[in-house]
């Protein structure tokens, strides 16, 4: 079995309104050294071993469901779980 962690964030060229709102709130709290906050999504996925390549499975799921590839980018980490 594999444990996969997927991180999805807006591309650098896309405005992140939630991140901007949080940054303004943090700056208002007196943390003026904070210059940027970007908000994203995090997924944990457990994948059973099969004939399919786990990288291809995760890429397809990310491309078709988890990320809007026009506006977002993603990265993932795969760790084999030893039972």
C-alpha positions in Angstrom: 0.0 0.0 0.0 1.1 3.6 -0.6 0.4 6.7 1.4 0.2 9.7 -1.0 0.2 13.4 0.1 -1.0 15.8 -2.5 -0.6 19.6 -2.2 -2.6 21.9 -4.6 -1.9 25.6 -4.8 -2.7 28.5 -7.2 -0.1 29.1 -9.9 2.1 32.1 -9.1 0.4 34.1 -11.9 -3.1 33.6 -10.3 -4.4 36.0 -7.6 -5.1 34.2 -4.3 -7.9 36.3 -2.7 -8.1 34.1 0.4 -4.4 34.3 0.9 -4.5 38.1 0.5 -7.3 38.3 3.1 -5.4 36.2 5.6 -2.2 38.2 4.9 -4.0 41.5 5.6 -5.4 40.1 8.9 -1.9 38.9 9.9 -0.4 42.3 9.0 -3.3 44.0 11.0 -2.2 41.8 14.0 1.2 43.6 13.8 3.1 41.0 11.8 4.3 43.4 9.1 7.2 41.1 8.1 4.7 38.7 6.5 4.7 39.7 2.8 2.7 36.8 1.2 0.4 34.0 2.2 -1.0 31.5 -0.3 -3.7 29.1 0.6 -4.1 25.7 -1.0 -5.6 22.2 -0.6 -4.1 19.1 1.0 -5.2 15.5 0.4 -4.1 12.2 1.9 -4.7 9.2 -0.3 -4.1 5.6 0.4 -3.6 3.5 -2.7 -3.5 -0.3 -2.8 -0.9 -1.9 -4.9 -2.1 -2.9 -8.4 -1.0 -3.5 -11.9 -1.2 0.3 -12.5 1.7 2.6 -11.8 0.9 4.6 -8.7 2.4 7.8 -10.2 0.1 7.6 -13.3 -2.9 7.0 -11.0 -2.2 10.0 -8.9 -1.3 12.2 -11.9 -4.7 11.3 -13.5 -6.7 11.9 -10.3 -4.9 15.3 -9.8 -5.4 16.4 -13.4 -9.0 15.4 -13.7 -10.4 16.0 -10.2 -8.2 17.5 -7.5 -6.6 20.5 -9.3 -7.9 22.9 -11.8 -4.8 22.7 -14.0 -5.6 26.0 -15.7 -5.2 27.9 -12.4 -3.5 25.5 -10.0 -0.4 23.5 -9.7 0.2 20.4 -7.6 2.9 18.2 -6.2 2.7 15.0 -4.3 4.8 12.6 -2.2 4.4 8.9 -2.3 5.6 6.6 0.6 5.3 2.9 0.6 3.5 1.7 3.8 5.1 -1.5 5.2 2.5 -3.6 7.0 
